[in-house]
Amino acid sequence: MCGIVGLFIKDPKLEPQLGALLAEMLDVMCDRGPDSAGFAVYGSGKDGTVKLTLRGPAGTDFAAIGAALGHEVAPRDTHAVLTVPAAAEADVRTALKSRFPAIDVISTGARMELYKEVGLPADVAKRFKLETMSGTHAIGHTRMATESAVTTDGAHPFSTGADQCLVHNGSLSNHAGLRRRLEREGLHLATENDSEVAAAYLTYRMREGDTLGEALEHSLGDLDGFYTFVVGTESGFGVLRDPIACKPAVMAETDQYVAFGSEYRALAGLPGIENARVFEPEPAKVYFWDRAA
């Protein structure tokens, strides 16, 4: 079943509330996916640096890892954000793999941080202190693992490109063949989840020169199945439903924000929702909001 939420802030005055608002939206969606959850937040960044979101076993001493590598690290429960010079990213990844093999890098980007774990979505949000995070936009997912094991690897979002992530409600029928095609193109997929294939497909299309909107348009011809995607990039987020659009989705837009939820009740607590333009995104239509526009 699963539940998706997303929030794009237009009014800078709301940016400090981004995490708190998204946490409430995730909490409301708990019964759509009670076994795991995750979220990506686009906050501040430093010029010339990238953030590597790390994940490790419970009890990992991330401070010691940061000290050993000589870079700033900010631990949050089983995850941590390691900030490194962009030019040193490849070397840091190599050092992590050789010196700390139990640590996974689950995302990279100038502004994006990504967190996901097994557990009730409201509890996952609290573990990572989502309510304290600020930024311009964020997406989240509550998961009901109907076709795979309940694991952290299977939780959304999936990130396969810098500052890019995807959450998905639905199921793809041609993901195995598409996976082989993407791996031949040099993309690495870490899990068996079909949503990671969708994320990698968009990464591939954008690597080939597509904008996000063009990549989503191409996905309508290349991805089979039923799906609702919410995709985050460094500058905004996009929404796409398949041509049948059997998965629920609702959006709200005001002068302060754009919000997405699998159900309206996820949006009901947002400020000014009573004055929002509330609508159901149309099938096979790409929606995108960009903070640089």
C-alpha positions in Angstrom: 0.0 0.0 0.0 2.6 2.6 1.2 2.2 6.3 1.6 4.1 9.2 0.1 4.4 12.8 1.3 6.3 15.8 -0.1 6.6 19.5 0.7 8.1 22.3 -1.4 8.5 25.6 0.5 7.9 28.8 -1.5 7.9 31.2 1.5 11.4 31.3 3.2 9.7 32.1 6.5 8.4 28.5 6.5 11.9 26.9 5.9 12.6 26.4 9.6 9.4 24.4 9.9 10.0 22.1 7.0 11.0 19.1 9.1 8.3 19.5 11.7 5.6 19.8 9.0 6.9 16.7 7.1 7.1 14.7 10.4 3.4 15.4 11.0 2.6 14.3 7.4 4.6 11.1 7.8 2.9 10.4 11.2 -0.6 10.7 9.6 0.4 8.2 6.9 1.7 5.5 9.4 -1.2 3.1 8.7 -0.4 3.1 5.0 3.0 1.7 5.7 3.9 0.7 9.3 7.0 -1.3 8.8 9.6 1.2 7.7 10.0 4.8 6.6 12.5 7.3 5.2 12.8 10.9 4.1 15.2 13.2 2.2 15.6 16.8 3.3 17.2 19.6 1.2 18.8 22.0 3.6 21.9 24.1 3.6 25.2 23.3 2.0 28.7 24.7 1.8 30.2 25.8 -1.6 32.7 23.3 -2.9 31.6 20.5 -0.6 29.3 17.5 -0.8 27.3 15.7 1.9 27.7 11.9 2.1 24.9 10.3 4.1 26.3 7.2 5.8 24.5 4.3 7.4 26.0 1.9 9.8 25.1 -0.7 12.4 23.5 0.4 15.7 26.2 1.8 18.0 28.6 2.9 15.2 31.1 5.5 16.4 30.6 8.0 13.6 32.7 10.6 15.4 35.7 8.3 15.3 35.1 7.6 11.6 35.0 11.3 10.9 38.2 11.9 12.9 40.0 9.0 11.1 39.1 10.5 7.7 39.8 14.1 8.7 36.3 15.4 7.8 33.3 16.9 9.6 30.7 14.4 10.6 27.2 14.9 12.1 25.8 11.7 13.6 22.0 11.0 13.8 21.3 7.5 15.3 22.3 4.9 12.7 23.1 7.5 10.1 25.6 10.4 9.8 26.3 13.1 7.4 30.0 13.4 6.4 30.8 16.7 4.7 33.8 16.6 2.4 35.4 18.7 -0.4 33.8 17.8 -3.7 37.2 17.1 -5.2 37.9 14.5 -2.5 34.6 12.6 -2.7 36.0 9.7 -4.7 39.0 9.3 -2.4 36.7 9.4 0.7 34.5 6.8 -0.8 37.5 4.5 -1.4 38.7 5.0 2.1 35.3 4.2 3.6 35.1 1.0 1.6 38.5 -0.2 2.6 38.7 1.0 6.2 35.1 0.9 7.3 33.4 -1.9 5.2 30.3 -2.0 7.5 29.4 1.6 6.5 27.2 2.2 3.5 27.0 5.5 1.6 23.2 5.9 0.8 23.2 9.3 -0.7 25.4 12.2 -1.9 24.7 15.8 -2.8 25.4 19.4 -2.1 22.2 19.9 0.0 20.5 16.6 0.4 20.5 14.4 3.5 18.7 11.0 3.5 17.5 8.9 6.4 15.6 5.6 6.5 15.1 2.7 8.9 12.8 -0.1 9.9 10.0 0.8 12.3 6.8 2.8 12.7 7.2 5.9 10.5 6.5 8.3 13.4 9.2 6.5 15.4 11.7 6.7 12.5 11.1 10.4 12.2 11.7 10.9 16.0 14.9 8.8 15.9 16.4 11.1 13.3 14.9 14.3 14.8 13.2 15.2 11.6 11.2 17.9 13.4 14.5 19.9 14.0 15.4 20.0 10.3 15.0 23.0 8.1 15.3 23.5 4.4 13.5 24.3 1.1 11.9 21.0 0.3 11.6 17.3 1.4 10.0 14.1 0.5 9.1 11.1 2.6 7.7 7.5 2.4 6.0 5.0 4.7 6.4 1.4 3.5 4.3 -1.7 3.6 6.5 -4.4 2.3 4.0 -6.5 0.4 6.5 -8.0 -2.0 9.8 -8.0 -0.2 11.4 -8.4 3.2 11.1 -5.7 5.9 14.6 -4.3 5.8 16.3 -0.9 5.9 17.7 -1.6 2.4 14.1 -1.9 1.1 13.0 1.4 2.7 12.5 4.5 0.6 13.8 7.0 -0.6 16.2 5.7 -3.1 19.1 7.8 -4.3 21.1 7.0 -7.4 22.4 10.4 -8.3 23.8 13.5 -6.6 21.0 15.4 -4.9 18.4 13.1 -6.5 16.0 10.8 -4.8 12.7 9.0 -5.5 9.8 7.6 -3.5 7.3 5.3 -5.1 3.8 3.9 -4.5 3.0 1.1 -6.8 4.7 -1.8 -8.7 6.8 -2.0 -11.9 6.4 -5.1 -14.0 9.5 -4.7 -16.3 12.0 -3.7 -13.6 14.2 -6.8 -14.0 14.9 -6.2 -17.7 15.4 -2.5 -17.1 17.8 -3.3 -14.3 20.0 -5.3 -16.6 20.0 -2.4 -19.2 20.9 0.2 -16.6 23.7 -2.0 -15.2 25.1 -2.3 -18.7 25.1 1.5 -18.7 27.3 1.6 -15.6 24.7 2.3 -12.9 25.1 0.4 -9.6 21.9 -0.8 -7.9 22.3 -1.9 -4.3 18.9 -3.6 -3.7 16.3 -5.7 -5.4 13.6 -3.0 -5.0 11.9 -2.0 -8.2 11.8 1.6 -6.9 15.6 1.8 -7.0 15.4 0.8 -10.6 13.0 3.7 -11.3 15.4 6.1 -9.5 18.3 4.8 -11.5 16.4 5.1 -14.7 15.8 8.8 -14.0 19.5 9.2 -13.1 20.4 7.6 -16.4 18.1 9.8 -18.5 19.4 13.0 -16.8 23.0 11.8 -17.3 22.2 11.6 -21.0 21.0 15.2 -21.0 17.3 15.1 -20.1 15.9 17.6 -17.6 13.9 15.9 -14.8 10.7 16.7 -16.7 12.0 15.1 -19.9 13.2 12.1 -17.9 9.8 11.6 -16.3 8.1 12.0 -19.8 10.4 9.2 -21.1 9.5 7.0 -18.2 5.9 6.9 -19.4 7.1 4.9 -22.4 9.8 2.9 -20.7 8.3 1.9 -17.4 5.5 -0.6 -17.2 3.2 -1.0 -14.2 1.3 1.3 -11.9 3.1 4.0 -10.0 3.1 7.4 -8.4 6.5 8.9 -8.2 7.7 11.9 -6.2 11.2 12.9 -7.1 13.5 15.3 -5.3 16.4 17.2 -6.9 18.7 19.9 -5.6 16.3 22.7 -6.8 12.9 21.2 -6.5 10.6 18.2 -6.7 8.5 16.5 -9.4 5.4 14.3 -9.4 4.2 11.7 -11.9 1.4 9.2 -12.0 1.1 6.4 -14.5 -1.5 6.7 -17.3 -4.1 4.6 -15.3 -3.4 6.4 -12.0 -4.9 3.8 -9.7 -2.7 4.8 -6.8 -4.2 7.6 -4.6 -2.7 11.1 -4.7 -3.6 14.6 -3.8 -1.8 17.9 -3.9 -2.3 21.4 -2.3 -0.8 24.7 -3.4 -0.7 28.0 -1.7 1.5 31.1 -1.9 3.7 29.5 0.8 4.1 25.9 -0.3 3.2 23.0 -2.6 2.4 19.7 -0.8 1.8 16.1 -1.9 0.2 13.3 0.0 -1.2 9.8 -0.8 -4.3 11.0 1.0 -5.7 14.4 1.9 -5.5 13.7 5.6 -1.7 14.0 5.3 -2.2 17.6 4.2 -4.9 18.6 6.7 -2.6 20.0 9.3 -0.6 22.3 7.1 -0.8 26.0 7.7 -3.4 27.8 5.5 -4.7 24.5 4.0 -8.2 25.9 4.2 -7.2 28.4 1.5 -5.2 26.1 -0.6 -5.9 25.0 -4.2 -6.4 21.3 -3.6 -6.3 19.0 -6.6 -5.7 15.5 -7.8 -2.6 15.3 -10.1 -3.7 14.1 -13.6 -2.6 10.8 -15.0 0.5 10.8 -17.2 1.2 14.5 -16.5 4.5 15.7 -15.2 4.4 18.3 -12.4 7.5 20.1 -11.2 8.3 22.9 -8.9 11.7 24.6 -8.9 13.1 26.9 -6.3 15.3 28.5 -9.0 12.3 29.4 -11.2 
